[in-house]
């Protein structure tokens, strides 16, 4: 798979997957804008991750068409938050879905996977042809599973799961942080029990479990718990779940 690279400006690179990409894999194109003094090898690391991972994820989630995505790497936190539009010291990345932009703050650690996480949100937007609302549990679990950002904790560190309890999907939609802890495990279950095709259908149907799978959310949650019990050592779990993971 060739990567054709064209210099657009001194601070902007355009990356387009070449013609030898298999026809079943949609091409991906994006610009990388360097906002500040960020080492060239860091930009290359972001490029490498996106070039390798984005086309396949687009294909798996049936996002056949996307405009050129503008990826912005920021060095200065103040300028980054000014672009974000409000004080939010914990924010490290965000998207502008209307402008097809990804914004990521460089903190000294190679940000390729964090950039991929945000980019996957735009892939989800592209896959959602009917512009259905995508619930938080689905929106974040896809991005977390594919990017492993934030890094998934071990099962023994998930305080909101017990041998007879997992968080409900509704609670994951409203709790400010729990989905970032359990999202990888949730999407792993979805893929192992069903498929990427089902994930794509869920995106297109606004995360409607019954419409896509023909089961209730309660049954889905019980199947998730059964999956954890069957595939993991649940003896490490605490007996009483906590509200916060």
FENCOR-V285315 format. One record per pair of residues at least 6 apart in sequence whose C-alpha atoms are under 7 Angstrom apart, sorted by the first residue. I is the first residue (numbers start at 1). GAP is how many residues later the second one is. Records with the same first field share a line. If there is no record, write none. Layout:
I: GAP + GAP
//
This chain:
1: 17 + 19 + 20
2: 15 + 16 + 18
3: 13 + 14 + 15
4: 11 + 12 + 13 + 14
5: 9 + 10 + 11
6: 7 + 8 + 9
7: 6 + 7
8: 6
11: 22 + 23
12: 19 + 20 + 21 + 22
13: 18 + 19
14: 16 + 17 + 18
15: 14 + 15 + 16
16: 12 + 13
17: 10 + 11 + 12
25: 30 + 31 + 34
26: 29 + 32 + 33 + 38
27: 28
28: 26 + 27
29: 39 + 40
30: 38 + 39 + 40 + 41
31: 38 + 39 + 40
32: 38 + 39 + 40
33: 38 + 39 + 40
34: 38 + 39 + 40
35: 37 + 38 + 39 + 40
36: 38 + 39 + 40
37: 38
38: 37
42: 68
45: 65 + 67
46: 65 + 66
49: 63 + 64
50: 66
58: 6 + 65
60: 136
61: 66 + 135 + 136 + 138 + 139
62: 65 + 138
63: 60 + 63 + 64
65: 61
66: 60
69: 31 + 32
70: 30 + 31 + 32
71: 30 + 31 + 32
72: 30 + 31 + 32
73: 30 + 31 + 32 + 33
74: 6 + 30 + 31 + 32
75: 30 + 31
77: 28
80: 25
81: 6 + 7
92: 12 + 13
93: 10 + 11 + 12 + 25
94: 8 + 9 + 10 + 24
95: 6 + 7 + 8 + 23
96: 6
97: 25
100: 22
102: 16 + 17
104: 11
113: 34 + 36
114: 35
116: 31
117: 26 + 27 + 30 + 32
120: 23
121: 18 + 22
127: 76 + 77
128: 75 + 76
129: 75
130: 74
132: 72 + 73 + 74
133: 73
134: 69 + 72 + 73
135: 38 + 71 + 72
136: 37
137: 32 + 35 + 36 + 42
138: 69
140: 39 + 43
141: 42 + 43 + 45 + 46
142: 45
144: 6 + 39 + 40
145: 38 + 39 + 42
150: 30
152: 29 + 32
153: 28
156: 80 + 81
158: 87
159: 79 + 82 + 83 + 85 + 86
160: 6 + 7 + 81 + 82 + 83 + 84 + 85
161: 6 + 80
162: 75 + 76 + 77 + 78 + 79
163: 71 + 74 + 76
165: 60
166: 55 + 59
168: 53
172: 6 + 7
178: 66 + 67
181: 64
189: 35 + 38
201: 11
202: 6 + 10
209: 6 + 7 + 8
210: 6
//
